[in-house]
Amino acid sequence: MNNVFKEKVQEGPSKSHMQQCEEGQSHTFHFCYKFKKHAVTCDTSKTALDALNTNKIFKKIKKDNMDKEIVIQRFKGEVPRAAVKADFPCCLIEKDETLDITFIKNTGIVDTKKRTTGRLSFSNESENLVIFYIKTKGGEKVKRLMKNNELRKKVEDVCVYAFKEDKLKAALQRDGRFINVIFKKQCALREFGSEINYGMSNTVEHLDRKHFEIIVISDKNQPDSLEDVLSDVNTEINEASSADLKENFDDNQHPVNTEEEETPMRNTMKSTNTSAKCSKIIDSKEILGILHSLLKGSMETSKLKKKSEVQTFFRAEYDKSVQSFLKVKKVKELMKLSEHVCQIRVEGSARGTGFLLFDRFILTNAHVIGEFEPFSRKLSKTFTAVFGYEDLEANETKCVPIKEQVAAYYYGKDNMGRYLDFALLELKAVDEISNCPGLLSRYVHGPPPSRGGICIVGHPGEGVKKMDHCFIIKGENLQEAVDKHISENVNFFHVIIKQSLAEKWESHDNQIHYDSAFFHGSSGSPVFDEDCYLIGMHTGGFVYPGEKDQIRSVVEYAYSMQPILESIITQAKESGRSDILKLLSEYKSLNLNLEDNDANMEMDP
């Protein structure tokens, strides 16, 4: 989950690492599966899968998923979360790097046989290796690119390794994940940023650590067999729109299949009756009642509405809610406010999102920074706030170090029964972001709105900065939202119930509920209302493992700002942080309950 993306673009492995590769020594890396991290000792002359197979836990995981295709994503590299093949050389894996392991449906199309490179040892050829990145979704005129379409849905980029003297065509063929059509047509790699095209006959020595998409240079005399892969631009746009609509539905009920499976699956879907599926669940009413009681609060007990009625309700609410965000003035204002949003990185790895609250202090979730020394309140690792990370090239990023002393922190219920999850951190320097006054200037004292549109700005998936426009789920409609999600994910009914009981799901009065596409990496994002005022901080959702162990969420939530600010003030008084109190005293109109002498306290030396 934690991507590594150090300042701007990494220039490559360290010298000591390359020397280690040449000597064929061993080093340790980690693999992460279902949020659990395991260590692996790697012989740099071997492949990633060779190293993973030395770990007993991995061997069991692989055995449990033997009918599936493994996906290995790197946390380090120029392109975050790019997927490598199982035969990726260990000498290209950094010391202490983490590989994220997941599995996807095995279509049987991808060649999983180990391909020989003709080299006796990777470590002897480490300086002759290059890696480059390719988008799993093709560029202009390319409708389909990957042999396994599940891989395209799972990852945005793949990482390909090759030897400098290799031809591009040979490198991609050996990789084995791309459809054969791209080798028959006049296809090329187009580099992002420079727009330079590299033909299949080019050697790969100049592609090292660059990012590309595959395009079709010419589709003249296109054979009929290619019509299901390549199309003109207009057709592609229409089909892409249809695909987007399809992917917005739950994957479990509307899986994307290969061409051979698509027609019979459509017929099956037409005859599938969701209510019939529900009737097969034992004691479903009783279990549903348990879930409703767990998500208590302002929810009212009512009968489950018909799915069509619920969908109509939410569509009407969504249409009304997003209208204000379509105004150009509001969009411009949100763009300006987004400059305050940063990515929180720990030891260079993306951990979550934060935002400049006031002066030199940023706010994020407590669970983002994790554990620290409770008495000294000092962080045990190096934290950095990265502002302006809006594209993969990261040319405009501003990396600001964070002081090790935690200014304020709360994780759990306070003495008023409100649940809090925040950490106030202090930046070491603010020259880089002197043009940002802080989002506290966009906060108005009082409870957040109970309905209407909102906008979340953050770094979901540990990636570039994004926005998500959604709408608040009113308290009395929260049950309807839960019922709607369950009816659309009936195959995971018992999984949802089990997770809710294990984690003791409950709603809190200071939570703002909504249905967002923001997941991991977006914790700590600011939440704005329709008038671009700060109303809360995005914190998480009621999550459970869905198909292929992808994390799904019933609903997401933020914690409102007022209790957070009140706790910051209380802690500043108790710790003698007069500097914080003095800065907050400047916001007189916010009714932050500051006394005149609070800002005049002397700090402890």
C-alpha positions in Angstrom: 0.0 0.0 0.0 2.8 2.3 0.6 4.2 3.5 -2.7 7.8 4.7 -2.8 8.2 7.8 -4.9 11.0 9.9 -3.7 11.7 13.5 -4.7 10.7 14.0 -8.3 11.9 10.9 -10.2 14.4 8.3 -8.8 17.5 8.2 -10.9 18.0 4.4 -10.4 19.3 2.0 -7.8 22.0 3.1 -5.5 25.6 2.5 -6.4 26.0 0.1 -3.4 23.0 -1.8 -4.6 24.3 -2.2 -8.2 27.7 -3.3 -6.8 25.8 -5.9 -4.7 24.1 -7.1 -7.8 27.3 -7.5 -9.7 28.7 -9.6 -6.8 25.7 -11.8 -6.7 25.2 -11.2 -3.1 21.9 -11.6 -1.2 19.7 -8.9 0.3 16.3 -8.7 2.0 13.1 -7.4 0.5 9.5 -7.8 1.7 6.2 -8.9 0.2 2.8 -7.7 1.3 -0.3 -9.9 1.1 -3.6 -8.8 2.5 -1.9 -6.0 4.5 0.5 -8.5 6.2 4.2 -7.9 5.5 6.8 -10.8 5.3 10.6 -10.8 4.8 12.4 -12.6 2.0 16.1 -13.2 1.5 16.9 -12.7 -2.2 19.9 -14.0 -4.1 20.4 -11.2 -6.6 21.2 -13.7 -9.4 17.7 -15.1 -9.2 14.2 -14.0 -10.1 11.5 -12.5 -7.9 9.5 -15.7 -7.9 12.5 -17.8 -7.1 13.1 -15.6 -4.0 9.4 -15.6 -3.0 9.3 -19.4 -3.3 11.9 -19.6 -0.5 9.3 -18.3 1.9 7.0 -20.9 3.4 4.1 -18.4 3.9 4.3 -17.4 0.2 4.3 -21.0 -0.9 1.1 -21.6 1.0 -0.4 -18.4 -0.4 0.5 -19.5 -3.9 -0.9 -23.0 -3.3 -4.2 -21.5 -2.2 -4.3 -19.4 -5.4 -2.9 -22.0 -7.8 -5.7 -21.5 -10.3 -5.1 -17.8 -10.5 -2.5 -15.5 -12.0 -0.1 -13.7 -9.7 0.3 -9.9 -9.8 3.4 -8.4 -8.3 3.5 -4.6 -7.9 6.6 -2.7 -6.9 6.4 0.1 -4.4 9.6 1.6 -5.7 10.3 2.9 -9.1 9.6 5.9 -11.3 5.9 4.8 -11.9 4.1 3.9 -8.7 2.5 0.4 -8.4 3.7 -0.9 -11.8 3.3 -4.6 -12.1 6.4 -6.8 -12.9 6.5 -10.4 -14.2 7.3 -13.2 -11.8 10.7 -13.6 -13.6 11.7 -10.0 -12.7 15.4 -10.1 -11.8 16.1 -9.8 -8.0 19.1 -7.6 -8.8 16.6 -4.9 -9.8 14.7 -5.1 -6.5 16.0 -2.6 -4.0 17.1 -3.6 -0.5 14.2 -3.5 1.9 11.8 -2.8 -1.0 8.2 -4.1 -0.6 6.4 -6.0 -3.3 2.6 -6.1 -3.2 1.2 -9.6 -4.0 -2.4 -10.1 -5.3 -4.0 -12.6 -7.6 -6.4 -12.3 -10.6 -8.5 -14.6 -12.7 -6.3 -16.8 -14.9 -7.8 -16.7 -18.4 -5.3 -19.3 -19.7 -4.2 -16.9 -22.4 -1.0 -15.6 -20.8 2.1 -17.7 -21.2 3.2 -18.5 -17.6 6.1 -20.7 -18.6 9.5 -19.5 -17.5 11.3 -18.0 -20.4 15.1 -18.2 -20.7 17.1 -15.1 -21.3 20.2 -17.0 -22.4 22.1 -15.6 -19.4 23.6 -17.8 -16.7 23.1 -15.1 -14.0 21.2 -11.8 -13.8 23.8 -10.4 -11.4 26.5 -10.8 -14.0 24.5 -8.6 -16.4 23.0 -6.1 -14.0 24.5 -3.1 -15.7 23.2 -4.3 -19.0 19.6 -4.4 -17.8 17.0 -1.7 -18.5 13.4 -1.3 -17.2 10.6 0.7 -18.7 6.9 1.2 -18.0 3.9 0.8 -20.3 0.2 1.7 -19.7 -2.1 -1.3 -19.6 -4.6 0.7 -21.5 -3.4 1.4 -25.1 -3.2 4.8 -26.7 -4.8 6.1 -29.9 -6.7 3.4 -31.9 -5.9 0.6 -29.4 -9.0 -1.0 -27.9 -7.3 -3.9 -26.2 -3.7 -4.5 -25.2 -3.2 -7.0 -22.5 -3.8 -10.8 -22.9 -5.5 -10.9 -19.5 -8.1 -8.1 -19.4 -8.2 -8.6 -15.6 -4.7 -7.2 -15.4 -5.8 -4.0 -17.1 -8.5 -3.6 -14.5 -6.1 -4.3 -11.7 -3.2 -2.1 -12.6 -2.6 1.0 -14.7 1.0 0.2 -15.7 3.3 -2.8 -16.2 7.1 -2.7 -15.7 9.1 -4.5 -18.4 12.8 -5.5 -18.1 15.1 -6.3 -21.0 18.8 -6.3 -22.0 20.1 -3.1 -23.7 20.8 -4.9 -27.0 17.3 -6.4 -27.1 14.9 -5.3 -29.8 11.7 -3.8 -28.4 9.6 -6.5 -30.1 11.6 -9.3 -28.6 11.4 -7.7 -25.1 7.7 -7.4 -25.2 7.2 -10.9 -26.7 9.4 -12.4 -23.9 7.4 -10.5 -21.3 4.3 -12.4 -22.6 1.6 -10.1 -21.2 0.8 -8.3 -24.5 -1.6 -9.5 -27.2 0.2 -10.7 -30.4 -1.7 -8.2 -32.6 0.7 -5.4 -31.6 3.6 -7.3 -33.2 1.7 -7.8 -36.5 0.6 -4.2 -36.9 2.7 -1.0 -37.1 2.7 -0.3 -33.4 5.1 1.8 -31.4 5.8 3.1 -27.9 5.0 6.8 -27.4 6.9 8.4 -24.5 4.9 10.5 -22.1 6.1 14.1 -22.0 8.4 14.1 -25.1 5.8 12.4 -27.4 8.7 10.5 -29.1 7.7 7.3 -30.8 9.9 4.1 -30.6 9.3 1.4 -33.2 9.4 -2.3 -32.5 12.7 -2.6 -34.3 14.4 -0.2 -32.0 16.7 -1.5 -29.3 15.6 -0.8 -25.7 18.8 0.8 -24.5 17.3 4.3 -24.7 14.0 3.3 -22.9 15.5 2.9 -19.4 13.1 4.1 -16.7 10.8 5.9 -19.2 7.0 5.8 -19.3 5.1 4.9 -22.5 1.8 4.0 -24.0 1.4 1.7 -27.1 -0.1 3.3 -30.2 -0.9 2.2 -33.7 1.0 4.2 -36.3 -0.8 2.8 -39.3 -4.0 0.6 -39.7 -4.0 0.4 -43.4 -5.0 -3.0 -44.9 -6.2 -4.0 -41.5 -7.2 -7.7 -41.5 -10.7 -8.6 -40.3 -9.2 -10.5 -37.4 -8.0 -7.3 -35.9 -11.4 -5.5 -35.8 -12.1 -6.7 -32.3 -8.8 -5.1 -31.2 -8.2 -2.0 -33.2 -10.8 0.6 -34.2 -11.0 4.2 -35.3 -10.9 7.0 -32.7 -14.6 7.7 -32.8 -15.5 4.1 -32.2 -13.0 3.8 -29.4 -14.5 6.8 -27.6 -18.0 5.4 -27.8 -16.9 2.0 -26.6 -14.8 3.5 -23.8 -17.9 5.3 -22.5 -19.9 2.1 -22.5 -17.1 0.3 -20.8 -16.9 3.0 -18.1 -20.6 2.7 -17.4 -20.2 -1.1 -17.2 -17.3 -0.9 -14.8 -19.3 1.4 -12.5 -21.5 -1.5 -11.7 -20.3 -4.1 -9.3 -17.8 -6.4 -10.8 -19.2 -9.4 -9.0 -22.6 -9.1 -10.8 -21.3 -7.8 -14.1 -17.8 -9.3 -14.7 -15.9 -8.3 -17.8 -15.2 -11.4 -19.8 -13.2 -12.4 -22.8 -14.9 -12.2 -26.2 -15.6 -16.0 -26.2 -17.4 -15.7 -22.9 -19.2 -12.4 -23.4 -22.3 -13.6 -25.3 -23.4 -16.4 -23.1 -22.7 -14.3 -20.0 -25.0 -11.6 -21.2 -27.8 -14.1 -21.6 -27.1 -15.4 -18.1 -27.2 -11.9 -16.7 -30.5 -11.2 -18.4 -32.1 -14.2 -16.7 -30.5 -13.6 -13.3 -32.9 -12.4 -10.6 -31.3 -10.6 -7.7 -34.2 -11.2 -5.3 -34.0 -14.9 -6.1 -30.4 -14.9 -4.9 -31.4 -13.1 -1.7 -33.9 -15.8 -0.9 -31.2 -18.4 -0.8 -29.4 -16.7 2.1 -30.2 -18.4 5.4 -31.7 -16.1 8.1 -30.9 -13.1 5.8 -33.5 -10.9 7.5 -32.0 -11.6 10.9 -28.4 -10.9 9.8 -29.4 -7.8 7.9 -31.0 -6.6 11.1 -27.7 -7.1 12.9 -25.9 -4.9 10.3 -28.5 -2.2 10.6 -28.2 -2.2 14.4 -24.4 -1.9 14.1 -24.7 1.1 11.8 -26.8 2.8 14.4 -27.1 6.6 14.9 -29.6 8.7 13.0 -30.8 5.7 11.0 -34.5 4.8 11.2 -35.7 1.2 11.1 -37.7 0.8 7.9 -38.5 -1.9 5.3 -36.1 -2.6 2.5 -37.1 -0.5 -0.5 -37.1 -2.0 -4.0 -33.8 -1.7 -5.7 -35.2 0.3 -8.5 -36.7 2.8 -6.0 -33.4 3.1 -4.1 -31.5 3.7 -7.4 -33.9 6.3 -8.5 -33.6 8.1 -5.2 -29.8 8.2 -5.2 -29.7 9.2 -8.9 -32.0 12.1 -8.2 -29.9 13.1 -5.2 -26.7 12.9 -7.1 -28.0 14.9 -10.0 -29.0 17.7 -7.6 -25.9 17.6 -5.6 -23.3 17.9 -8.3 -24.9 20.8 -10.1 -23.1 23.4 -8.0 -19.7 21.8 -8.6 -20.3 22.2 -12.4 -20.0 26.0 -12.1 -16.7 27.1 -13.4 -16.2 29.6 -10.6 -16.5 26.7 -8.0 -14.2 24.5 -10.0 -11.5 27.3 -10.1 -11.9 27.8 -6.4 -11.5 24.1 -5.7 -8.4 24.0 -7.8 -6.9 26.8 -5.8 -7.8 25.1 -2.5 -6.3 21.9 -3.7 -2.8 23.5 -3.6 -3.1 23.1 0.2 -3.3 19.3 -0.1 -0.2 17.1 0.2 0.8 13.5 0.1 2.2 12.2 3.4 5.3 10.0 2.8 7.2 7.9 5.3 10.8 7.1 4.5 9.9 8.0 0.9 6.9 5.8 0.8 3.4 7.2 0.2 1.3 6.7 3.4 -1.7 8.9 3.1 -3.0 12.5 2.5 -2.8 15.6 4.5 -3.5 19.3 4.1 -2.2 22.6 5.4 -4.6 23.7 8.1 -2.9 26.9 9.3 0.5 28.6 9.1 3.0 25.7 9.2 0.8 23.0 10.6 -0.7 20.2 8.5 -3.6 17.9 9.4 -3.9 14.2 8.6 -5.3 11.0 10.2 -3.8 9.5 13.3 -3.8 6.1 11.6 -1.7 7.5 8.7 1.3 8.3 11.0 0.9 5.1 13.0 2.6 4.5 16.3 5.1 6.9 17.8 6.8 7.4 21.2 3.8 8.3 23.5 5.7 10.2 26.2 8.0 12.4 24.0 5.5 12.4 21.1 8.3 12.0 18.6 8.0 10.2 15.3 10.3 7.3 14.9 10.5 7.6 11.1 11.1 10.4 8.7 7.9 12.0 7.4 7.6 14.3 4.4 4.8 16.4 3.0 4.8 16.5 -0.8 2.8 19.3 -2.3 1.9 19.6 -6.0 2.2 15.9 -6.8 -0.3 16.0 -9.7 1.4 14.0 -12.5 3.8 11.1 -12.7 6.6 13.3 -13.9 6.4 15.2 -10.6 8.1 18.2 -12.0 6.3 20.7 -9.8 6.4 18.8 -6.5 7.5 20.6 -3.3 8.9 18.2 -0.7 8.7 19.7 2.8 10.2 17.8 5.8 8.0 17.3 8.9 9.2 17.9 12.4 9.5 14.7 14.5 7.5 16.2 17.3 3.7 15.5 17.0 1.8 18.8 17.8 -1.6 17.2 18.6 -3.0 13.7 18.3 -6.1 11.7 19.1 -7.2 8.2 18.1 -10.4 6.9 19.8 -13.4 8.3 21.7 -13.0 11.5 23.6 -14.7 12.3 26.9 -17.8 13.4 25.0 -18.2 10.1 23.3 -17.1 11.5 19.9 -14.7 9.4 17.8 -11.5 11.2 16.7 -8.7 10.1 14.3 -6.4 13.0 13.6 -2.7 14.1 13.9 -1.5 17.7 13.7 2.1 17.8 12.4 4.5 20.7 12.0 6.5 21.5 8.9 10.1 22.4 9.2 9.9 25.1 6.5 7.1 26.9 4.8 9.0 28.9 2.1 8.0 26.4 -0.5 4.3 26.9 0.2 4.2 30.5 1.3 1.4 31.2 -1.1 -1.0 28.9 0.9 -2.7 30.5 3.8 -4.2 27.3 5.2 -7.6 25.8 4.9 -8.7 26.9 8.3 -9.6 30.2 6.6 -12.3 28.1 4.7 -13.8 26.7 7.9 -17.0 28.2 9.5 -17.7 27.2 13.1 -20.7 24.9 13.5 -22.0 21.5 12.5 -21.5 20.3 8.9 -24.3 20.1 6.4 -26.5 17.0 6.6 -27.1 16.8 2.9 -25.8 18.2 -0.5 -22.8 17.8 -2.6 -19.2 17.5 -1.4 -15.8 17.4 -2.9 -12.8 15.3 -1.6 -9.3 16.2 -2.7 -6.5 13.7 -2.0 -4.1 11.0 -3.2 -6.1 7.8 -3.6 -4.1 4.6 -4.2 -1.0 6.5 -3.2 -1.1 8.1 -6.6 -1.3 11.6 -8.0 -3.7 14.2 -6.6 -7.4 13.7 -7.6 -10.8 15.1 -6.8 -14.0 13.2 -6.2 -17.4 14.8 -6.3 -20.1 12.9 -4.4 -23.0 13.6 -2.1 -23.7 13.3 1.6 -25.9 10.4 2.7 -28.5 11.9 5.1 -28.8 10.1 8.4 -32.3 8.8 7.6 -31.1 7.4 4.2 -28.0 5.6 5.6 -29.9 2.4 5.9 -31.0 2.7 2.3 -27.4 3.1 1.2 -26.4 0.0 3.1 -29.3 -2.0 1.7 -28.5 -0.8 -1.8 -24.9 -1.9 -1.5 -25.8 -5.3 -0.1 -28.4 -5.9 -2.9 -25.7 -5.2 -5.5 -23.1 -7.4 -3.7 -25.3 -10.2 -2.6 -22.5 -12.8 -3.1 -20.5 -11.1 -0.3 -23.4 -10.8 2.1 -21.9 -13.1 4.7 -18.5 -11.5 4.2 -19.9 -8.1 5.0 -21.7 -9.4 8.1 -18.6 -11.2 9.3 -16.5 -8.1 8.9 -19.0 -5.8 10.5 -19.2 -8.1 13.6 -15.4 -8.5 13.8 -14.7 -4.8 13.6 -17.8 -3.7 15.5 -18.9 -1.2 12.9 -20.8 1.7 14.2 -21.6 5.2 13.1 -20.8 8.3 15.2 -22.6 11.6 15.5 -19.5 13.5 14.2 -19.3 11.3 11.0 -20.2 12.6 7.6 -21.3 9.6 5.3 -21.0 9.5 1.5 -20.3 7.1 -1.3 -16.9 7.9 -2.7 -14.4 6.2 -5.0 -11.5 7.3 -2.7 -9.8 4.4 -0.9 -6.4 3.7 0.5 -4.0 6.6 0.3 -6.7 9.2 0.6 -7.1 9.1 4.4 -6.5 12.6 5.6 -8.0 14.3 2.6 -10.0 17.6 3.2 -13.7 17.5 2.5 -15.4 20.6 1.1 -19.1 21.4 0.9 -21.0 22.9 -2.1 -19.7 26.4 -1.2 -16.1 25.2 -1.0 -16.0 25.4 2.8 -13.9 22.9 4.8 -16.3 20.6 6.7 -14.3 17.5 7.5 -11.4 15.1 7.0 -11.9 11.9 5.0 -11.0 9.0 7.2 -12.1 5.7 5.8 -15.1 3.4 5.2 -16.8 0.2 6.3 -14.5 -2.0 4.3 -14.5 -5.7 3.5 -12.6 -8.0 1.1 -14.4 -8.3 -2.2 -13.8 -10.3 -5.4 -10.1 -11.2 -5.9 -9.5 -9.8 -2.4 -10.0 -6.2 -3.7 -11.0 -3.9 -0.8 -14.7 -2.8 -1.1 -16.6 -0.4 1.1 -20.2 -0.2 2.0 -20.1 3.5 2.7 -17.3 6.0 3.4 -17.0 8.7 6.0 -15.2 11.8 7.2 -15.0 13.3 10.7 -16.3 16.8 11.1 -13.8 19.6 11.8 -15.3 21.1 15.0 -14.4 18.3 17.4 -11.0 18.0 15.8 -10.3 21.8 16.4 -11.6 21.6 19.9 -9.3 18.8 20.7 -6.3 20.6 19.2 -7.0 23.6 21.3 -7.3 21.5 24.5 -4.1 19.7 23.8 -2.2 22.9 23.0 -3.3 24.4 26.3 -2.2 21.2 28.2 1.2 21.0 26.5 1.9 24.7 26.7 2.0 25.3 22.9 1.3 29.0 23.0 2.5 29.3 19.4 -0.4 27.2 18.2 -2.9 29.0 20.4 -1.6 32.4 19.2 -2.0 31.4 15.6 -5.5 30.1 16.2 -6.4 33.3 18.1 -6.2 35.1 14.8 -9.3 33.3 13.7 -11.7 35.3 15.9 -14.7 34.7 13.7 -14.4 30.9 14.1 -15.6 30.9 17.8 -12.8 28.5 18.8 -13.4 29.2 22.5 -9.9 30.6 23.1 -9.3 32.8 26.2 -7.2 35.9 26.0 -4.4 34.5 28.2 -4.1 31.2 26.3 -2.1 32.8 23.6 0.3 34.5 26.1 1.5 31.3 27.8 5.2 30.7 27.7 6.4 27.4 26.1 8.6 25.0 28.0 12.2 25.3 26.9 
